[in-house]
Amino acid sequence: MVTVRCLLSVAAVRGWHLHQFDVNNAFLHGDLEEEIYMRKPSGYNKGTTGHVCKLLKSLYGLKHASRHWYVKLTSCLIDFGFTQSKVNYNLFTMSTSTSFTALLVYVDDIILANSSITNIVAVKDCLHDKFKIKDLGILRFFLGIEVAKSPMGIHICQRKYALNILADSGILGCKPVKIPMEQNSRLNKDAGDYLVDPSTYQRLIGRLLYLTITRPDISYLVQVLSQFIDKPSQSLLTAAHKVLRYIKSAPGQGLLLSIFSNLELIAYCDSVGLHALILVAQL
């Protein structure tokens, strides 16, 4: 997700076009490197009793199906002229004297960024000839993240995802609050009154962690709540529900990736971290 946000940030500043598409039946395109046999499916009566089928292509459900598909896609992109990133293997880039193309893959969902629509169409046509793709047009929704382009930049949020969390938790109609936690309040692991089924709390915290992709305002509190997932109490669940009530106040809140950003990497640390960095630099 860090790569996704970085790509969208650069696209906002550079004014790139952002398109999205996915691959139909992606795992079926993988080439097998070993001999694999399977029992005949129900209703298939050819052959005699005891016969099995030898697979010629990968199938959904095979342990290595995702790897076979990834190898096939990578090979195709490299042959087309893309270079695979060594930092994030899901990122592919291609640079020429007139354009720069970035392609980001998540299984079979693909984001394509380029300053030229012509180049985007060329990449789509190439992949469609190889795999049969479903063109989704301009990027608007990716992995639960809603993307909206405006003259000020690119706004990303997880409004639909946030509302789904509220609905699944049964508090969609709750009264919203302005702050997610009272000042100076402390969460205690040994508060007692432990939950009989901790999976409810664990699943909620997991979903809130994913929501922090576009909601850094709840990052600290969610990280604190995540420290108690092994043995949560009712008071901790109440604290998590208060975070949901805070989200209810503005479910569409997100991040604006401004076109006026200078694309400089800025890092922050406390005094202890700064002293550690100075010590490392001296060594």
N, C-alpha and C positions, 0 to 999 in steps of 0.2 A: 504493500500500500504506500510505502514511502516513495517507491519508484513511480507509482501512478500519480501521486500528488506533484512530484518533481516534473514529470512529463507535462501535466496540465499547466503547471506554473510557467514553464518555458514556452508552451504553446500560446498561453495568454499574452506573454510579452512579445513574442515573435509574430503573433497574428496568424498562426498556423491553422489549417483546417483539421478538424478532428472527426474521424469517421469510425464506425464500429461494424463488425460483422462476426458471425460465428460459422463454424464448419458443421455441416450436416453429418451425423453419424461418425464423429471424429475417430473413435477408437477402431472402427472397422477398416480404416485406411492403413493401420499398422502392418508391417511385414514381419512375419515370424522368423526368428533365427534358430529355432529348435523344433523338433517334431513333437506335436501335441495331438493327443487323441481324446475324443469325447464320446460318451454314450449317445446312441441315437435319440433324438428328441421324441417326445410322445406324439404319436400319430404318424411317424415316418416308418413305413413298413418295408422299404426296399432292403434287399440283402437278406441274409439268414440270421437266425438267432445267434447271438454272441458277437456279431459284427459291430465294429465301432467306426466312427467317422474321423478321418484325418483332416485337421484344420489346415487350410491354405492361407487364411487371413486371420488377423486378431479378432477377438470377440469381446463384447462387454462382459465383465465378470472374471476375466483372466487376471492373474496377479500382475503381469507385466504389460497389460494392455495400454496403460497410460504412458509407459516408457517407450513402447513401440511407436505409438502415435507421435510422441515428442521427437523421437529420432527422425521419423519420416518428415515431419514439418520442418525441423531444423535443417535437414539436408536440402529441402526444397528452397527455403529462404536463402541459404548460403549460395546455392546454385544461381539464384536470381541476382545475387550481388550484395546481399546483406552481410553485415559483420555481427557476430554474436558477442554481447557484452560479457566480460570476464567477472564483473561484479554482480550482475543479475542475469542469469542465463535465460530469463524470459524476455529480455530486451534485445531487440535487433535494430541496427542502424545502417543506413546507407547514405553516403555523402558523395555528391558530384560537384562540379564547378558551378552549377546553377541551382541546386536544391539539396535539402537534407530531409531524409525520411526516417521516422522512428516507428517501430512496430512493437507493441507490447502484448504478450500472450498470457492468458490464464486458462489452461486446459484447451478449450475450443472457442473461448471468447477473445476477440482480438481488437485492440485499439490501433488505429493508423493515423499518424500525424505527419502533415506535409504542407508546405507553402503553396503547392500546386495541385489543383484538382486532377490535372492530367496524369500526374505521377501516381496519385491515389487510385485512379481508375486502372492504370496499368498493373499495379500490384494486385488489385482485386481480380482482374481478368486472369492473371497468371495463376493465382490460388484457386480460382473457380475452375479452371481447366484441369487442375490437379485433384481437387477434393470436392468440388461442388459446395459453394459457400452460400450463406443466407445474408444478403446485404441489408443491414439495419440503418443505413444512412448516417446522418449526423449524430455524433455521440450525445446521448441524453441520459442514459441509465447504464451503469456498469457495476456489477457486484454489489448491488444495494446502494450505490452512490448515485444521486441525481445530479446531473451536470447541466448548467444553464449558462449560455454565453450572452454577454451584454457589452455595451460600449465601455464599461468600466473594467471588464475582465471576465473571468470564469467563476461562477459561484457553484460550490459543491455543498450538498447537504444529504442527509439520510432521513428525510421527513417520513416517507412511507415505512421505512424500517423502524423508526422511532414509534410511530403509531401502532405498528404490529406488536412491538414489545408491550406497549400499554394495554392493547386489547388482549394479548395472551396472558398478561398478569391480572386481568380482571379489573383494572382501575382506569379504563379509558374515560369514564365519566367522572373521574376524581376532580377535586378542587385544586387548581395549580397553586404553587408557591413560588416566591421570588428568589429564594436561595436554597441550595441543595442540602445545606447542613447549618445548624446553629453555630455561632461563634463559640470557641472554647469547648465545644462538646467533644467527648472522648469515647471511642469505641473500645469496648472491653471484650476480649476473647473469653474470659471466664465469667461472663454475666449469668450463666445458667440458662435454664429454660431452652435447652437445645432442641432444634427441629428434629422431628421423627424422620422426615424424608429430606435430607440436605440437597437432593438433586434439584429441587425447585430453586433454591438460592444459587446453586452452582451454575445452573443454566442461565439464570437472570444476569449474573455477574459476567458470564462469558459473552452474552449479547451486548451488555453495556460496554465491555471492553472494545467490541467491534464498533460501537457507536462513537467511541472517542476518536475515530479517524477524522471525523469532521466536527467533533465537539470537544476541543481541548479544555473547555471550561469545566468539564466534569472529570477530567483525567486523574487529577490527584485523588479525589474522593473514591473513584472506582478502583484505583490501585490500592488504596487502603482497605476497601471492602474485600478485595480479592485475596487479602492475606488470611482471611478467615474461612475459606471455602471448605477446609477439611472438617470443621466442626462448627457450623454456623448456629447462632441462637435466634430467637424470635426478635430480639432487639436489633440485631444486625439486619434481619429481613425488613424490619420497619424502617431502618435507615436507608436501605436500598430502595424501598417504595417511595421514600421522600425524594430521592433522586429522580424517580419517575415522575413525581408530581412537579418537580422543577422542569423536567423536559416537556411536560404537558403545557407549560406556560409559553413555549416557543418551539414546537416540534420541527419547524422548518429552518431553525437557526443552523448556520454552517460557516464555511470559510469563503472569503472572496480572494481569489488569486488575481491580484491587480495587474493591469497592463503597464503600470508605472513602476513595477518592481525592477531593481537594478541587477537581479540575479547574482547577488553576492551571498556567499555562505556565511551565516552568523551563528556563533556558538556561545552558550552561556554556561557558567558554572559558579559554584559558591566559592568562598575563600579557601576552604580545604582543598577543593579540586584544583584551584588556581595554584596553590603552593605545590601540589603534586606535579602539575604540568611544568612548573618552573624547575623543580628538582629533576625531572626526567630530561628536560632540555639541557640542564647543566651537566648531567651525566653523559 
